[in-house]
């Protein structure tokens, strides 16, 4: 069976950042499963101005990569009970690239583990015809789980949560990829 294409978006652009460590941990779990082909995008490395962001206008530097995805995992911190502006900007720059594809979340923050950011993203993605998964990963204070070598060491239960999330995401990704290929419903 053809592997599913999973695009992992890292939404934190602030420095210093724990986000790359969290992303690398999640990508390691997903990458160990041969059913996934991973494309990781760090929004700190993508030039998307805050102006001229009309879907259907100029192509962004990552539009083709998003378009090829069968599924998305958004790695997001929680900023002020919400998600970072860089994530909203990448969402708004694109339209059709998100449509009829599943999105899951790997969130992190202090006491909430980033769940308030996820709850707000759950309101945004369906507007783009995306489906959000029920299962997600929420990490409380991941900076407390960085070892002396600078690696994120997942707290108990996090690996299992990531695998459950990927299992659900894979189910939706395969079903929606099949449905997108059915030209009876093409626009």
C-alpha positions as CSV (number, residue, x, y, z in Angstrom):
1,X,0.0,0.0,0.0
2,X,1.3,3.5,-0.9
3,X,2.5,5.3,2.2
4,X,0.5,8.3,3.4
5,X,2.2,11.7,3.2
6,X,2.2,13.4,6.6
7,X,3.2,17.1,6.7
8,X,4.3,18.1,10.2
9,X,4.0,21.9,10.7
10,X,6.0,23.5,13.5
11,X,4.2,26.7,14.4
12,X,6.4,28.3,17.0
13,X,8.8,31.0,15.6
14,X,9.9,32.5,19.0
15,X,13.4,32.0,20.3
16,X,14.4,30.1,22.3
17,X,12.2,27.3,21.2
18,X,11.4,23.9,22.6
19,X,9.1,23.2,19.5
20,X,11.8,21.7,17.4
21,X,12.5,19.1,20.1
22,X,8.8,18.2,20.4
23,X,8.5,18.0,16.6
24,X,11.6,15.8,16.3
25,X,10.1,13.4,19.0
26,X,6.8,13.2,17.1
27,X,8.4,12.8,13.7
28,X,10.5,10.0,15.2
29,X,7.4,8.1,16.3
30,X,5.6,8.7,13.0
31,X,8.7,7.9,10.9
32,X,9.1,4.6,12.6
33,X,5.8,3.5,11.0
34,X,6.4,2.6,7.3
35,X,2.8,3.7,6.5
36,X,3.9,7.3,6.7
37,X,6.1,9.5,4.6
38,X,7.1,12.6,6.6
39,X,7.6,16.2,5.4
40,X,8.5,18.5,8.2
41,X,8.0,22.2,7.8
42,X,9.3,24.8,10.3
43,X,7.4,28.0,9.9
44,X,10.4,29.9,11.3
45,X,12.1,29.0,8.0
46,X,9.2,30.0,5.6
47,X,8.8,33.5,4.3
48,X,5.1,34.2,4.4
49,X,4.4,38.0,4.7
50,X,1.4,39.1,6.6
51,X,0.1,41.0,3.6
52,X,-1.1,39.6,0.2
53,X,-2.4,36.4,1.8
54,X,-5.4,35.7,-0.4
55,X,-6.0,32.0,-1.3
56,X,-5.8,31.5,-5.0
57,X,-3.3,34.4,-5.4
58,X,0.4,34.1,-5.5
59,X,1.8,30.6,-4.6
60,X,3.6,30.4,-1.3
61,X,7.0,28.7,-1.0
62,X,5.3,25.7,0.6
63,X,2.0,25.5,-1.3
64,X,3.1,22.4,-3.3
65,X,4.3,20.6,-0.2
66,X,1.0,21.2,1.5
67,X,-0.9,20.2,-1.6
68,X,0.9,16.8,-1.7
69,X,0.0,16.0,1.9
70,X,-2.6,13.4,2.8
71,X,-2.6,14.6,6.4
72,X,-1.3,17.3,8.7
73,X,0.1,17.4,12.2
74,X,0.3,20.9,13.7
75,X,2.9,21.2,16.4
76,X,1.8,24.2,18.4
77,X,2.6,26.0,21.6
78,X,-0.1,27.9,23.4
79,X,0.4,31.7,23.4
80,X,-2.1,33.7,25.5
81,X,-4.7,30.9,25.5
82,X,-4.4,30.7,21.7
83,X,-2.2,29.5,18.9
84,X,0.7,31.5,17.3
85,X,0.2,34.1,14.5
86,X,2.5,32.1,12.2
87,X,0.0,29.2,12.2
88,X,-2.9,31.5,11.4
89,X,-0.8,33.1,8.6
90,X,0.0,29.8,7.0
91,X,-3.6,28.7,7.2
92,X,-4.8,31.9,5.6
93,X,-2.2,31.8,2.8
94,X,-3.7,28.5,1.6
95,X,-7.1,27.2,0.8
96,X,-7.5,24.2,-1.4
97,X,-4.3,22.7,0.0
98,X,-6.1,21.9,3.3
99,X,-9.4,20.7,1.8
100,X,-10.7,17.3,2.6
101,X,-7.6,16.3,4.6
102,X,-7.3,15.4,8.3
103,X,-5.4,17.6,10.8
104,X,-4.2,16.5,14.2
105,X,-2.3,18.4,16.8
106,X,0.7,18.1,19.1
107,X,0.3,20.9,21.5
108,X,2.4,22.1,24.4
109,X,2.3,24.7,27.1
110,X,2.6,25.3,30.8
111,X,-0.2,23.9,32.9
112,X,-2.7,23.3,30.0
113,X,-0.4,21.5,27.6
114,X,-1.6,23.7,24.9
115,X,-5.2,22.4,24.7
116,X,-6.7,25.9,24.4
117,X,-4.7,26.5,21.3
118,X,-6.0,23.3,19.9
119,X,-9.6,24.1,20.7
120,X,-9.3,27.3,18.8
121,X,-7.7,25.6,15.8
122,X,-10.6,23.1,15.8
123,X,-12.8,26.1,14.9
124,X,-10.6,27.3,12.0
125,X,-9.8,24.1,10.1
126,X,-13.3,22.9,9.3
127,X,-13.9,26.3,7.6
128,X,-11.3,25.1,5.1
129,X,-13.0,21.7,4.7
130,X,-10.5,20.0,6.9
131,X,-11.4,17.4,9.5
132,X,-9.7,17.5,12.9
133,X,-9.0,14.3,14.8
134,X,-10.5,13.6,18.2
135,X,-7.1,12.2,19.5
136,X,-4.3,14.7,20.0
137,X,-1.1,14.9,22.0
138,X,-0.9,17.5,24.8
139,X,2.4,18.0,26.6
140,X,2.7,19.9,29.8
141,X,5.9,21.9,30.3
142,X,8.0,20.0,27.8
143,X,11.0,22.2,28.7
144,X,11.1,20.2,31.9
145,X,11.6,17.0,29.8
146,X,14.8,18.1,28.0
147,X,17.8,16.0,29.0
148,X,21.4,17.1,29.4
149,X,22.1,16.4,25.7
150,X,19.3,18.7,24.7
151,X,16.8,16.0,23.6
152,X,13.2,15.9,24.5
153,X,12.4,12.8,26.7
154,X,8.7,12.1,26.5
155,X,6.8,11.9,29.8
156,X,4.9,8.7,30.6
157,X,2.0,8.1,28.3
158,X,3.1,10.6,25.6
159,X,4.4,7.9,23.2
160,X,1.2,6.0,23.5
161,X,-0.8,9.2,22.9
162,X,1.2,9.9,19.8
163,X,0.7,6.4,18.4
164,X,-3.1,6.6,19.1
165,X,-3.2,10.0,17.4
166,X,-1.3,8.7,14.4
167,X,-3.6,5.6,14.1
168,X,-6.7,7.8,14.0
169,X,-5.0,10.3,11.6
170,X,-4.0,7.4,9.3
171,X,-7.5,6.1,9.2
172,X,-8.9,9.4,8.1
173,X,-6.0,10.1,5.8
174,X,-6.5,6.9,3.9
175,X,-10.3,7.3,3.7
176,X,-10.1,10.9,2.6
177,X,-7.4,10.2,0.0
178,X,-9.6,7.6,-1.5
179,X,-12.6,10.0,-1.5
180,X,-10.5,12.8,-3.1
181,X,-9.5,10.4,-5.9
182,X,-13.1,9.6,-6.7
183,X,-13.8,12.0,-9.6
184,X,-17.5,11.6,-9.2
185,X,-17.2,14.3,-6.5
186,X,-14.6,16.5,-8.1
187,X,-15.5,20.1,-8.4
